[in-house]
Amino acid sequence: MSIGVARNIKFGDKMNISKEGKALIKKFEGCELEAYQCPAGKWTIGYGHTKDVQKDDYWSQDYAEVMLDIELEEYEGYITDLVTVPLKQHQFDALVAWVYNLGSGNLLSSTLLVKLNAGEYEDIPHEIQRWNKAAGEVLEGLVRRRKAEALLFEGKDWSEV
């Protein structure tokens, strides 16, 4: 699996998630076309979409793809707006995947953001992997996802996780 060009992006530059980052999100979110309750108890549909989802909602595959693209713009914005240090594409991708799953509130209150903005890049893979619980329980799926996100942040192959 190719990680792509490792270019540095400066604070304020507009970045978009790459195919690699999107592939990670799709792998771990999966795509459910009928609404279901996730382990955290939230109604969910498509690739982890939780906003305004009702019990009997149904989406087409095409709609799920469009909604993922629309939502990713929001999550890219959180990283662009809140991270004040330069990022390489693979680092940006990993952070967008992380915040897509956890939400902006968790990013804002995280030690991860504090350490990243202090330039402590080497600590970020560990910080990513700390977020492995839903409803207070460690979930194997989240352990695997966080490992993949940490590997992607480091520019390593995550595809076998």
Disulfide bonds with the S-S distance in Angstrom:
none
